[in-house]
Every structure is written in structure tokens, then in C-alpha cells.
């Protein structure tokens, strides 16, 4: 059976984990979450040691890939992780399914303000620019787009699209 990783393209704190948790319980795929590892490292060291976090992320991702497990990678590939995913996953014959969350900056600003997410507000210009660049460079890699028009239905849309892709892979 072919292996697949489901992952995302878009901003920090844009509710990828909400989609991940929903999909994981519907199709019973394990999840891999960089933020959970960062939290673990911060707890272990009483501060975030990014070098240690990246080390653990790489080790654990390598372990999953070596086992040949399909999974949901609760992270965004449009920033520095793009090369990591391509280097590790493609090299190990994984298929991938990228969900791009293409909300405009105004929508994100409104959401971040409503949730008092001040950290995200500080980084929005850079993250937005990174995503736009990713869309230009890698649009052919994206399997599904979520935007303002379909955002409220995102869970059902993603579930249907991922389920269809999983069936296609099973039938190969």
C-alpha cells in the first residue's frame, strides 16, 4: 500500500490543528505536530530551546518515515519545512496531500484580534508574504484550497477530499 502524508500551507495559528484533529478521528491517521514537540522541549528546559526542538522533530519524523506510516503532518510546508518534507518524504516514496489555507490578510487580522493572538499579529506580514511566494512557486503541489468562500465548510471539504485521495491510493 502506498504511503501518504497530509499537510498544510499557510499561516501560523490558522487552525490547522482543528482540521488535523477532525480528519485524524474520521480516517484514523496518526498525527505529527511540531508545536507539541516544542511544548515538550520548553517544559523539559523551562524555556524553548529551538535547536533541541528541531533535533527532536527531525528524529521523530525520521522514525515515522522509516516505519512507512501514513500520517497527518500538522505543520505548514510553505515556510522552512518545505525542504524538510521534500527531502524526507519524497526520498522515501511518500505521496503528499497539501491543503492550502488561503485566507486574505484582513480575515486573518480580524481573527487574530478577536482571539487576542498578539504573537501572530506581529508576524503576519512575513508569514503572508511567505505563503504568497509558496503559492507562486509550488501551486502545482497543492491538492486543495480553503478560502473565505468555503472556510466555514472546511472540515467537511477537507474530509471528503482526503477520503477520496486515500481511496485512490488504496486502489493503486
C-alpha positions in Angstrom: 0.0 0.0 0.0 1.2 3.5 -0.8 2.1 5.9 2.0 0.7 9.4 2.2 1.3 12.5 4.4 -1.4 15.1 4.7 -0.1 18.6 5.5 -0.8 22.3 5.1 0.3 25.5 3.6 -0.4 28.7 5.3 0.0 30.9 8.3 0.9 30.3 11.9 -2.1 29.8 14.2 -4.6 29.4 11.4 -6.4 26.5 12.9 -4.5 23.7 11.2 -4.8 21.6 14.4 -8.6 21.9 14.3 -8.6 20.3 10.8 -6.0 17.8 11.8 -7.9 16.6 14.9 -11.1 16.3 12.9 -9.6 14.4 10.0 -7.5 12.1 12.3 -10.6 10.9 14.1 -12.5 10.4 10.9 -9.9 8.4 8.9 -7.8 7.1 11.8 -4.4 8.5 10.8 -1.8 9.4 13.4 -0.7 13.0 13.6 2.7 14.6 13.9 2.8 18.1 15.5 5.9 20.2 15.7 4.2 22.5 18.3 3.7 19.6 20.6 7.4 18.8 20.5 8.3 22.5 21.1 6.0 22.5 24.1 7.7 19.3 25.4 11.1 20.9 25.0 10.0 24.1 26.7 8.7 22.0 29.6 11.9 20.0 29.8 14.2 23.0 29.7 11.9 25.6 31.3 12.4 27.6 28.1 12.2 26.8 24.4 15.5 25.6 23.1 14.8 25.7 19.3 17.9 23.7 18.5 16.8 20.8 20.7 13.2 21.1 19.3 14.4 20.9 15.7 16.6 17.9 16.7 13.6 16.0 18.2 11.3 17.0 15.3 13.8 15.6 12.8 14.5 12.4 14.8 10.8 11.6 15.3 9.8 12.4 11.7 12.6 10.2 10.5 11.3 7.4 12.8 7.8 7.7 11.4 9.1 7.7 7.8 11.3 4.7 8.4 8.3 2.8 9.7 6.4 3.7 6.5 3.4 5.0 8.2 0.9 7.3 6.5 0.2 10.3 8.8 -1.1 13.9 9.1 1.7 16.4 9.5 0.2 19.3 11.5 2.6 21.9 10.1 3.0 24.3 7.3 5.2 23.5 4.3 5.3 27.0 2.9 8.0 28.1 5.3 11.2 26.4 6.2 9.7 22.9 6.4 9.2 22.8 2.6 12.7 21.4 2.0 12.4 19.0 5.0 9.3 17.4 3.7 10.5 17.1 0.2 13.9 15.8 1.2 12.5 13.2 3.7 9.1 12.3 2.2 9.8 12.2 -1.5 13.1 10.4 -1.0 11.1 7.7 0.9 8.4 7.4 -1.7 5.6 9.2 0.2 2.7 10.7 -1.7 1.6 14.0 -0.2 -1.7 15.9 0.0 -1.3 19.6 0.7 -4.2 21.7 2.0 -3.6 25.4 1.3 -5.5 27.8 3.6 -5.7 30.9 1.5 -7.3 33.4 3.8 -6.7 37.1 3.0 -4.7 39.2 5.4 -7.7 41.2 6.5 -9.5 38.0 7.6 -6.5 36.8 9.5 -6.0 40.1 11.2 -9.7 40.1 12.3 -9.4 36.5 13.6 -6.1 37.1 15.4 -7.5 40.3 17.0 -10.7 38.5 18.1 -8.7 35.8 19.8 -6.1 38.2 21.2 -3.4 36.4 19.3 -0.8 39.2 19.5 2.2 36.9 18.6 0.6 36.1 15.3 -0.2 39.7 14.7 3.5 40.6 15.0 4.5 38.0 12.3 1.6 38.4 9.9 3.4 40.4 7.1 6.3 37.9 6.8 4.1 34.8 7.0 1.6 36.2 4.5 4.5 37.0 2.1 6.0 33.5 2.6 2.7 32.0 1.7 2.2 34.1 -1.4 5.7 33.1 -2.6 4.9 29.4 -1.9 1.7 29.7 -4.0 3.7 31.1 -6.9 6.5 28.5 -6.7 4.6 25.4 -5.7 1.0 25.8 -6.8 1.1 22.5 -8.7 1.8 20.7 -5.4 -1.4 21.9 -3.7 -4.3 19.5 -3.7 -7.0 21.6 -2.0 -7.6 25.3 -1.4 -9.6 26.6 1.5 -10.5 30.3 1.3 -13.0 32.8 2.7 -15.8 31.4 0.4 -15.5 27.9 1.8 -13.9 28.3 5.2 -16.9 27.6 7.3 -17.3 24.2 5.5 -13.6 23.5 5.7 -13.9 20.3 7.8 -16.3 18.6 5.5 -14.5 19.8 2.4 -11.1 18.5 3.7 -12.6 15.2 4.9 -14.2 14.5 1.5 -11.1 15.4 -0.4 -8.7 13.4 1.8 -11.1 10.4 1.9 -11.2 10.5 -1.9 -7.4 10.6 -2.1 -7.0 7.8 0.4 -9.3 5.6 -1.7 -7.3 6.4 -4.9 -4.1 5.4 -3.1 -5.6 2.2 -1.8 -6.7 1.3 -5.4 -3.3 1.7 -6.9 
